[in-house]
Amino acid sequence: IERVPIAEVVGSRITLKKSGSSLTACCPFHQEKTPSFHVNAQKNFYHCFGCGANGNSINFLREHDNLQFNEAVEELAKLAGVEVPRDEAVKKVYSLQNKMWDALDYANVRYREALKTHPDKALAEKYLKKRGLSEEIIAQFSIGFAPAESNFLSAKASPPVLKSLIETRTISDKGSRPYDLFQNRLMFPIRNSRGKTIAFGGRTLGDDKAKYINSPESEVFHKSHELYGLFEANQANRRLDRLLVVEGYMDVVSLAQFGITYAVATLGTATNTDNLTQMLKRCQNLVFCFDGDNAGINAARKAMENALPLYEDGMQLSFLILPQGEDPDTLVREEGKQAFEKRVDNAKPLSEFMFDIYASGLNLNLAEHKGLLKQKVEPQIEQVRSPVFKSALRQRLNQLTFRWQKQFDKALPGSQDLANDRMMPDPDVSLCLAMYYDPSFSAEVLIAVDGLEGYARAADFAGSLKVEGIHKTQDLLYFLAIDKAGYRERFYTLFDRLEWVPGAEESRQVAEDLLRRLEQGKSQAQALKATKIFKSPSQMTEEEKQALRSISVTKSK
């Protein structure tokens, strides 16, 4: 850090202007018109008075270039002209990687030159024009052209570069002479987080059976760990608030052409744990975008299943399934940025998409299909580490697979389900659960269930809480722990019949709905009793007539 002035590091990335004793610029980490980013050359640090970004050279490189700590140290060492100390084994690997990076960079330069100067470039230009790609986007993604020549790369490569290209299998040496892997293809360089070319993807410009092919894996390229377009997305966005995960190179490039600069693509594999881990390190808001065909749906399902074990509170994972026959490339060109981003904004959250996928083709009015749904979903829910998210998924599963209980219908003539689509496992147990969360609720429960059949457990539990003067859950748990009066055995199986346990707020709402209906039922019963039944209408008071009318209306519903 001391060897390379911070002004030199920052000045190599943004334009600095002298202002008093410091250097200033518009902050690279947030949008602004008036410079508030200051570099103090004497103290070797930077500070933005607009967004608060600050630190030393390593901090700046990590934030500006989106580098890991060791990568930032490597970059700073390169600027200082020094070598980072390593043991011999690490030096050997690092030397091999450097040679491969240099060789792949040579190939990238050759492919880009061919797109501009090769006699057969018209074929590639025609394809790019058809796709509507601008010169700026072609340059941004370093798109090139591999002519239909078996020795295009090897013909001009130096012996060390040729050796490294063979080691990366960009060139094969299996025959009598070196043979290029990529021929007659549009070339998409795959770059790591530091912008180094580590592999290529090639799109055929002819009638090859393989429309796209990727570089084989090598010392510098492991396709399950890499994402196409991540480097470009980092360069275009100082801070990635969202990543859009698509299926192909052209999807990423076409979206960038329309100003959607936060798209990335997996490299011919399903979205796996390694991909997801890489993305989630950089951004907690991922939107997976797939075609609407069977292959796209299956890819979305695999991405979802791989994401579930990685989910943590605060993450936003959503899924966007496009109309049949469309992909991001075609759709963004048809409807433009605004309409496409509206689709992205309305993507289905992971929790909704999960049940859409597993309930597809099932009739949840059939008990057998409810069982099938439960069989599919429960193993996936078990993989979730977040207690809050796991509980929410279980609650949703139970909402879809359990029937509403109507054990209180006899006590409340004509009553409907307590809270529309809210589940009610058992009115008696539900009152007990509400009192568990808030023991002070027992006083209301005692009054409401007094003299009613079917509420023995609620009456017993409420009475015990009142007698012992328990008003808080903490006190209840302590009381049951010491268990001086045998209550633990008495209430041991109180909640055994619950298939799921709602939270305190929902339990209270359900209980209050129930008490209101119980009170309404009592009032009606008392009014009916007051008429003594044998009274003729002319003998009834207006209040008695109204009570009978309300009972009649309730029964008719």
Residue pairs with C-beta under 8 A, 6 or more apart in sequence:
1 44
1 56
1 57
1 58
1 76
2 44
3 80
3 82
4 57
4 76
4 79
4 80
5 41
5 44
6 39
6 40
6 41
6 44
6 45
6 46
6 56
6 57
6 60
7 16
7 23
7 39
7 41
8 79
9 57
9 60
9 61
9 76
9 79
10 16
10 23
10 25
10 39
10 46
10 57
10 60
11 23
12 79
13 28
13 60
13 64
13 65
14 25
14 26
14 28
14 37
14 64
15 25
16 23
16 24
16 25
16 39
17 23
17 24
17 25
17 35
19 35
19 38
21 40
21 42
22 38
22 39
22 40
22 41
23 38
23 39
23 41
24 35
24 36
24 37
24 38
24 39
25 35
25 37
25 39
26 32
26 33
26 34
26 35
26 36
26 37
27 35
27 36
27 37
27 48
27 50
27 51
27 53
28 37
28 64
28 238
29 37
29 48
29 51
29 53
29 63
29 64
29 238
29 239
30 48
30 50
30 51
30 53
30 238
30 239
32 50
36 48
36 49
36 50
37 46
37 47
37 48
37 50
37 53
38 46
38 47
38 48
38 49
39 45
39 46
40 46
40 47
44 56
44 57
45 54
45 55
45 56
46 53
46 54
46 55
46 56
46 59
46 60
47 53
47 54
48 54
53 63
55 63
57 76
58 69
58 72
58 73
58 76
61 67
61 72
61 75
61 76
62 68
62 69
62 72
63 238
64 238
65 71
65 72
65 75
65 193
65 194
65 234
66 193
66 234
66 282
67 75
67 193
67 194
68 193
71 193
71 194
73 84
74 84
75 194
77 83
77 84
86 94
93 219
96 167
96 219
97 219
97 220
99 160
99 163
99 164
100 164
100 167
100 168
100 198
100 218
100 219
100 220
101 196
101 197
101 198
101 220
102 161
102 164
103 157
103 160
103 161
103 162
103 164
103 165
103 168
103 170
104 164
104 165
104 168
104 170
104 189
104 196
104 197
104 198
104 199
104 200
104 220
105 196
105 197
106 153
106 157
106 161
106 165
107 153
107 165
107 170
107 197
107 200
108 142
108 144
108 187
108 189
108 197
108 200
110 144
110 152
110 153
110 156
111 144
111 145
111 146
111 187
111 189
111 200
112 142
112 143
112 144
113 144
114 121
114 144
114 145
114 146
114 147
114 152
115 121
115 124
115 125
115 138
115 143
115 144
115 145
118 145
118 147
120 145
120 147
120 148
121 145
123 184
123 205
124 145
124 186
124 205
127 186
127 205
128 138
128 143
128 186
131 250
131 253
131 254
131 329
132 254
132 257
132 333
133 143
133 253
133 254
133 257
134 257
137 253
137 256
137 257
140 232
140 235
140 236
140 256
141 188
141 189
141 229
141 232
141 252
141 253
141 256
142 189
142 191
142 197
143 186
143 187
143 188
143 189
143 253
144 186
144 187
144 189
145 185
145 186
145 187
146 152
146 180
146 182
146 183
146 184
146 185
146 186
146 187
146 202
147 183
147 184
148 183
148 184
148 206
149 155
149 180
149 183
150 179
150 180
150 183
151 177
151 178
151 179
151 180
152 180
152 183
153 165
153 170
153 171
153 180
154 162
154 165
154 171
154 177
154 178
154 179
154 180
157 165
157 171
162 171
162 178
165 171
166 172
166 173
166 178
167 218
167 219
168 199
168 215
168 216
168 218
168 219
168 220
168 221
169 181
169 215
169 216
169 218
170 180
170 181
170 182
170 200
170 215
171 178
171 179
171 180
171 181
172 178
172 179
172 180
172 181
173 179
181 213
181 215
181 216
182 200
182 202
182 213
184 204
184 205
184 206
184 208
185 202
185 203
185 204
185 205
185 213
186 202
186 203
186 205
187 200
187 201
187 202
188 200
188 201
188 202
188 203
188 228
188 249
188 253
189 197
189 199
189 200
190 197
190 198
190 199
190 200
190 201
190 214
190 215
190 221
190 226
190 228
190 267
191 197
191 198
191 231
191 232
192 198
192 220
192 226
192 231
193 230
193 231
193 234
194 231
195 231
195 235
196 220
198 220
198 221
198 226
199 214
199 215
199 218
199 220
199 221
199 223
199 226
199 267
200 214
200 215
201 212
201 213
201 214
201 215
201 228
201 249
201 267
202 212
202 213
202 214
203 211
203 212
203 249
203 250
204 210
204 211
204 212
212 248
212 249
212 268
214 223
214 267
214 268
215 221
217 223
223 267
223 268
223 269
224 267
224 269
224 272
224 274
224 275
225 274
225 275
225 278
226 267
226 278
227 264
227 265
227 266
227 267
227 275
227 278
227 279
228 249
228 252
228 264
228 265
228 266
228 267
229 249
229 252
229 253
229 256
229 263
229 264
229 265
230 264
230 278
230 279
230 282
232 252
232 256
232 261
233 240
233 243
233 261
233 262
233 263
233 264
234 240
234 282
236 256
236 261
236 262
237 261
237 262
240 262
240 282
240 283
241 262
241 283
241 285
242 262
242 283
242 285
242 286
242 287
242 344
243 262
243 263
243 264
243 279
243 282
243 283
243 285
243 286
243 287
244 255
244 260
244 262
244 263
244 264
244 287
244 289
244 344
245 263
245 264
245 265
245 266
245 271
245 279
245 286
245 287
245 288
245 289
245 303
246 252
246 255
246 263
246 264
246 265
246 289
246 290
246 327
246 328
247 265
247 266
247 289
247 290
247 291
247 296
247 299
247 327
248 265
248 327
248 329
249 265
250 329
251 263
251 265
251 289
251 327
251 328
251 329
252 263
252 264
252 265
254 328
254 329
254 332
254 333
255 261
255 263
255 328
255 329
255 332
255 340
256 263
258 332
258 333
258 336
258 337
258 340
259 337
260 332
260 337
260 340
260 341
260 344
263 289
263 328
264 279
266 272
266 275
269 275
270 299
270 302
270 303
270 306
271 288
271 299
271 302
271 303
271 306
271 307
272 306
273 306
273 309
273 310
276 286
276 303
276 306
276 307
276 310
277 310
279 286
280 286
280 310
280 315
284 314
284 315
284 316
285 315
285 316
286 307
286 315
286 316
286 317
286 318
287 318
287 319
287 320
287 344
287 347
288 300
288 303
288 304
288 317
288 318
288 319
288 320
288 347
289 320
289 322
289 328
289 344
289 347
290 296
290 297
290 299
290 300
290 303
290 319
290 320
290 321
290 322
291 321
291 322
291 326
291 327
292 321
292 322
292 323
292 324
292 325
292 326
293 324
293 325
296 321
296 322
297 321
297 357
300 319
300 321
300 353
300 357
301 357
303 319
304 317
304 319
304 350
304 353
304 354
304 357
305 380
307 317
307 350
308 350
308 354
308 380
308 381
308 383
308 384
309 383
309 384
309 385
311 317
311 350
311 384
311 385
311 386
311 389
312 385
312 386
313 386
313 388
313 389
316 349
317 349
317 350
318 347
318 348
318 349
318 350
318 353
319 347
319 348
319 350
319 353
320 343
320 344
320 346
320 347
320 348
322 328
322 331
322 343
323 331
326 334
328 340
331 340
332 340
348 356
351 389
351 392
351 393
351 396
354 377
354 380
354 393
355 373
355 377
355 396
355 397
355 400
358 373
358 376
358 377
358 380
359 373
359 400
362 369
362 372
362 373
363 369
364 370
364 373
364 400
364 401
370 400
370 401
371 401
373 397
373 400
373 401
374 397
374 401
377 393
377 397
378 397
381 390
381 393
381 394
381 397
384 390
384 393
391 503
394 500
395 500
395 502
398 423
398 499
398 500
399 421
399 423
402 423
402 425
402 499
402 500
404 417
404 423
404 424
405 424
405 425
405 426
405 427
406 417
407 426
407 427
407 428
407 454
408 415
408 427
408 454
408 514
408 517
409 415
410 454
411 452
411 453
411 454
411 518
411 521
412 517
412 518
412 520
412 521
413 521
413 524
413 551
413 554
413 555
414 554
414 555
414 556
414 557
415 517
415 521
415 554
416 557
417 424
418 424
418 427
418 510
418 513
418 514
418 517
419 509
419 510
419 513
422 506
422 509
422 510
423 500
423 502
424 430
424 510
424 514
425 497
425 498
425 499
425 500
426 497
426 498
427 454
427 455
427 514
428 454
428 455
428 456
428 457
428 458
429 457
429 458
429 494
429 495
429 497
429 498
430 507
430 510
430 511
430 514
431 445
431 449
431 455
431 458
431 461
431 462
431 511
431 514
431 515
432 457
432 458
432 461
432 494
432 495
433 495
433 498
433 501
433 502
433 507
433 511
434 441
434 445
434 507
434 508
434 510
434 511
435 441
435 442
435 445
435 458
435 461
435 462
435 465
436 473
436 476
436 495
437 473
437 504
437 507
437 508
438 473
438 504
438 508
439 465
439 470
439 471
439 472
439 473
439 475
439 476
440 471
440 472
441 508
441 511
442 461
442 462
442 463
442 465
442 466
443 462
443 466
444 515
445 458
445 459
445 462
445 511
445 515
446 459
446 462
446 463
446 466
448 515
448 518
448 519
449 455
449 458
449 459
449 462
449 518
450 459
452 518
457 494
460 490
461 491
461 494
464 487
464 490
464 491
465 476
468 479
468 485
470 476
470 479
479 487
480 487
480 488
480 491
481 488
483 489
495 501
502 510
523 547
524 547
524 550
524 551
524 554
527 543
527 544
527 547
527 548
527 550
527 551
528 547
528 548
528 551
530 544
530 547
531 540
531 544
531 547
531 548
535 544
537 545
540 548
